[in-house]
Amino acid sequence: MIIFGTKGYIYQLAILTLVCGQCGNPSAHTLRKRVSKFTLFFVPLFPYSTKHYTQCTFCGVEHQVPNEQAEQLLAQSATQAQQGVGQQHGANPFAQGGQGGQPGGGNPFSQGGQGQQPGQGGNPYQH
């Protein structure tokens, strides 16, 4: 007896901000790749179908994307990620270390407060 069949795999490649064709809202869209593989005795052997889809996180509609366009969207996602890494650190007042490298610079709930002694303002939950 030979047991054979298929199995599908879904890979999330990127999250992009696009305008949805269905609802018209600018929202996050997940770029996914669905790969169907032929299996023999429950062991996946080779892929026979690969399709790319985008799914709107606002309304949930899925659109099939050609492979060339999926590669372009993936490259666009990579360039957006590289631009995000190049931004200055310390712009978040709640980040560890605060602004200007001072401990607890902009975060009143960080360790030590803003140079205050325990019991004199700062974080009332800190012991």
ZADO-1210 file (C-alpha; in nm, 4 decimals, padded with zeros to 6 digits):
<atoms>
<atom x="00.0000" y="00.0000" z="00.0000" code="MET" pos="1"/>
<atom x="00.1412" y="00.3374" z="-00.1050" code="ILE" pos="2"/>
<atom x="00.0206" y="00.6459" z="00.0801" code="ILE" pos="3"/>
<atom x="00.0545" y="00.9746" z="-00.1085" code="PHE" pos="4"/>
<atom x="-00.1085" y="01.3169" z="-00.1045" code="GLY" pos="5"/>
<atom x="-00.0424" y="01.6873" z="-00.0751" code="THR" pos="6"/>
<atom x="00.0303" y="01.9322" z="00.2038" code="LYS" pos="7"/>
<atom x="00.0184" y="02.3112" z="00.2008" code="GLY" pos="8"/>
<atom x="00.2604" y="02.5441" z="00.3751" code="TYR" pos="9"/>
<atom x="00.2078" y="02.9168" z="00.4346" code="ILE" pos="10"/>
<atom x="00.5042" y="03.1507" z="00.4844" code="TYR" pos="11"/>
<atom x="00.4626" y="03.5152" z="00.5904" code="GLN" pos="12"/>
<atom x="00.7181" y="03.7162" z="00.3948" code="LEU" pos="13"/>
<atom x="00.6487" y="04.0793" z="00.4906" code="ALA" pos="14"/>
<atom x="00.4005" y="04.3312" z="00.6271" code="ILE" pos="15"/>
<atom x="00.3410" y="04.6310" z="00.4003" code="LEU" pos="16"/>
<atom x="00.1264" y="04.9436" z="00.4235" code="THR" pos="17"/>
<atom x="-00.0906" y="04.9546" z="00.1114" code="LEU" pos="18"/>
<atom x="-00.4294" y="05.0923" z="00.0069" code="VAL" pos="19"/>
<atom x="-00.6790" y="04.8056" z="-00.0020" code="CYS" pos="20"/>
<atom x="-00.8560" y="04.7470" z="-00.3331" code="GLY" pos="21"/>
<atom x="-01.1689" y="04.6222" z="-00.1548" code="GLN" pos="22"/>
<atom x="-01.2312" y="04.8655" z="00.1326" code="CYS" pos="23"/>
<atom x="-01.0116" y="05.1567" z="00.0141" code="GLY" pos="24"/>
<atom x="-00.8390" y="05.2009" z="00.3519" code="ASN" pos="25"/>
<atom x="-00.4633" y="05.2459" z="00.3818" code="PRO" pos="26"/>
<atom x="-00.3771" y="04.9571" z="00.6138" code="SER" pos="27"/>
<atom x="-00.1203" y="04.6884" z="00.6788" code="ALA" pos="28"/>
<atom x="-00.1190" y="04.4007" z="00.4334" code="HIS" pos="29"/>
<atom x="00.0597" y="04.0718" z="00.4940" code="THR" pos="30"/>
<atom x="00.2478" y="03.9257" z="00.1994" code="LEU" pos="31"/>
<atom x="00.2242" y="03.5460" z="00.2167" code="ARG" pos="32"/>
<atom x="00.3540" y="03.2602" z="00.0065" code="LYS" pos="33"/>
<atom x="00.1542" y="02.9366" z="-00.0184" code="ARG" pos="34"/>
<atom x="00.3536" y="02.6320" z="-00.1237" code="VAL" pos="35"/>
<atom x="00.1808" y="02.3013" z="-00.1993" code="SER" pos="36"/>
<atom x="00.4054" y="01.9956" z="-00.1799" code="LYS" pos="37"/>
<atom x="00.3571" y="01.6371" z="-00.2973" code="PHE" pos="38"/>
<atom x="00.3969" y="01.3904" z="-00.0083" code="THR" pos="39"/>
<atom x="00.4805" y="01.0222" z="-00.0065" code="LEU" pos="40"/>
<atom x="00.4311" y="00.8335" z="00.3204" code="PHE" pos="41"/>
<atom x="00.3684" y="01.1721" z="00.4905" code="PHE" pos="42"/>
<atom x="00.7115" y="01.3037" z="00.3833" code="VAL" pos="43"/>
<atom x="00.7007" y="01.6230" z="00.1708" code="PRO" pos="44"/>
<atom x="00.9039" y="01.5563" z="-00.1427" code="LEU" pos="45"/>
<atom x="00.8787" y="01.8459" z="-00.3875" code="PHE" pos="46"/>
<atom x="00.6714" y="02.1608" z="-00.4360" code="PRO" pos="47"/>
<atom x="00.4307" y="02.1599" z="-00.7288" code="TYR" pos="48"/>
<atom x="00.2549" y="02.4939" z="-00.6736" code="SER" pos="49"/>
<atom x="00.3676" y="02.8296" z="-00.5343" code="THR" pos="50"/>
<atom x="00.1340" y="03.1291" z="-00.5098" code="LYS" pos="51"/>
<atom x="00.1674" y="03.4709" z="-00.3459" code="HIS" pos="52"/>
<atom x="-00.1169" y="03.6533" z="-00.1713" code="TYR" pos="53"/>
<atom x="-00.1682" y="03.9812" z="00.0122" code="THR" pos="54"/>
<atom x="-00.4259" y="04.0035" z="00.2893" code="GLN" pos="55"/>
<atom x="-00.5731" y="04.3294" z="00.4213" code="CYS" pos="56"/>
<atom x="-00.5674" y="04.3459" z="00.8014" code="THR" pos="57"/>
<atom x="-00.8608" y="04.5887" z="00.8004" code="PHE" pos="58"/>
<atom x="-01.1247" y="04.3944" z="00.6039" code="CYS" pos="59"/>
<atom x="-00.9515" y="04.0550" z="00.5652" code="GLY" pos="60"/>
<atom x="-00.9790" y="04.0261" z="00.1862" code="VAL" pos="61"/>
<atom x="-00.7048" y="03.8320" z="00.0038" code="GLU" pos="62"/>
<atom x="-00.5703" y="03.9131" z="-00.3411" code="HIS" pos="63"/>
<atom x="-00.3472" y="03.6837" z="-00.5442" code="GLN" pos="64"/>
<atom x="-00.0293" y="03.8585" z="-00.6582" code="VAL" pos="65"/>
<atom x="00.1891" y="03.7551" z="-00.9551" code="PRO" pos="66"/>
<atom x="00.5373" y="03.6317" z="-00.8615" code="ASN" pos="67"/>
<atom x="00.7101" y="03.9353" z="-01.0190" code="GLU" pos="68"/>
<atom x="00.4964" y="04.1798" z="-00.8216" code="GLN" pos="69"/>
<atom x="00.5534" y="03.9793" z="-00.5019" code="ALA" pos="70"/>
<atom x="00.9299" y="04.0121" z="-00.5508" code="GLU" pos="71"/>
<atom x="00.8909" y="04.3895" z="-00.5989" code="GLN" pos="72"/>
<atom x="00.6813" y="04.4191" z="-00.2819" code="LEU" pos="73"/>
<atom x="00.9378" y="04.2155" z="-00.0897" code="LEU" pos="74"/>
<atom x="01.2182" y="04.4426" z="-00.2127" code="ALA" pos="75"/>
<atom x="01.0094" y="04.7478" z="-00.1155" code="GLN" pos="76"/>
<atom x="00.9636" y="04.6004" z="00.2317" code="SER" pos="77"/>
<atom x="01.3394" y="04.5478" z="00.2663" code="ALA" pos="78"/>
<atom x="01.4169" y="04.9094" z="00.1715" code="THR" pos="79"/>
<atom x="01.1575" y="05.0374" z="00.4213" code="GLN" pos="80"/>
<atom x="01.3155" y="04.8225" z="00.6933" code="ALA" pos="81"/>
<atom x="01.6637" y="04.9590" z="00.6130" code="GLN" pos="82"/>
<atom x="01.5356" y="05.3172" z="00.6314" code="GLN" pos="83"/>
<atom x="01.3772" y="05.2435" z="00.9692" code="GLY" pos="84"/>
<atom x="01.7098" y="05.1148" z="01.1078" code="VAL" pos="85"/>
<atom x="01.8860" y="05.4359" z="01.0045" code="GLY" pos="86"/>
<atom x="01.6666" y="05.6576" z="01.2236" code="GLN" pos="87"/>
<atom x="01.8199" y="05.8157" z="01.5331" code="GLN" pos="88"/>
<atom x="01.7901" y="05.6342" z="01.8593" code="HIS" pos="89"/>
<atom x="01.6767" y="05.8199" z="02.1712" code="GLY" pos="90"/>
<atom x="01.3719" y="05.9799" z="02.0124" code="ALA" pos="91"/>
<atom x="01.1492" y="05.7615" z="02.2302" code="ASN" pos="92"/>
<atom x="01.1241" y="05.9193" z="02.5764" code="PRO" pos="93"/>
<atom x="01.0228" y="05.5840" z="02.7237" code="PHE" pos="94"/>
<atom x="01.3236" y="05.3963" z="02.5868" code="ALA" pos="95"/>
<atom x="01.5784" y="05.2489" z="02.8258" code="GLN" pos="96"/>
<atom x="01.8250" y="05.5192" z="02.9277" code="GLY" pos="97"/>
<atom x="01.6013" y="05.8098" z="02.8269" code="GLY" pos="98"/>
<atom x="01.7227" y="06.1112" z="02.6322" code="GLN" pos="99"/>
<atom x="02.0790" y="06.2329" z="02.6302" code="GLY" pos="100"/>
<atom x="02.2087" y="05.9160" z="02.7918" code="GLY" pos="101"/>
<atom x="02.0833" y="06.0173" z="03.1376" code="GLN" pos="102"/>
<atom x="01.9437" y="05.7284" z="03.3372" code="PRO" pos="103"/>
<atom x="01.5677" y="05.7589" z="03.3433" code="GLY" pos="104"/>
<atom x="01.5801" y="06.0760" z="03.1343" code="GLY" pos="105"/>
<atom x="01.2214" y="06.0952" z="03.0118" code="GLY" pos="106"/>
<atom x="01.0623" y="05.7934" z="03.1773" code="ASN" pos="107"/>
<atom x="00.9215" y="05.8608" z="03.5244" code="PRO" pos="108"/>
<atom x="00.8714" y="05.4859" z="03.5744" code="PHE" pos="109"/>
<atom x="01.2303" y="05.3799" z="03.5061" code="SER" pos="110"/>
<atom x="01.4730" y="05.2725" z="03.7749" code="GLN" pos="111"/>
<atom x="01.5652" y="05.5704" z="03.9934" code="GLY" pos="112"/>
<atom x="01.3115" y="05.8137" z="03.8453" code="GLY" pos="113"/>
<atom x="01.4662" y="06.1488" z="03.7527" code="GLN" pos="114"/>
<atom x="01.7299" y="06.1721" z="04.0221" code="GLY" pos="115"/>
<atom x="01.4676" y="06.1576" z="04.2957" code="GLN" pos="116"/>
<atom x="01.4908" y="05.9565" z="04.6131" code="GLN" pos="117"/>
<atom x="01.2399" y="05.6776" z="04.6729" code="PRO" pos="118"/>
<atom x="00.9301" y="05.8113" z="04.8394" code="GLY" pos="119"/>
<atom x="00.9706" y="06.1597" z="04.6887" code="GLN" pos="120"/>
<atom x="00.7573" y="06.1326" z="04.3757" code="GLY" pos="121"/>
<atom x="00.8757" y="05.9396" z="04.0753" code="GLY" pos="122"/>
<atom x="00.7360" y="05.5887" z="04.0643" code="ASN" pos="123"/>
<atom x="00.4937" y="05.5184" z="04.3503" code="PRO" pos="124"/>
<atom x="00.5187" y="05.1421" z="04.2825" code="TYR" pos="125"/>
<atom x="00.8966" y="05.1235" z="04.3174" code="GLN" pos="126"/>
<atom x="01.0278" y="04.9937" z="04.6504" code="HIS" pos="127"/>
</atoms>
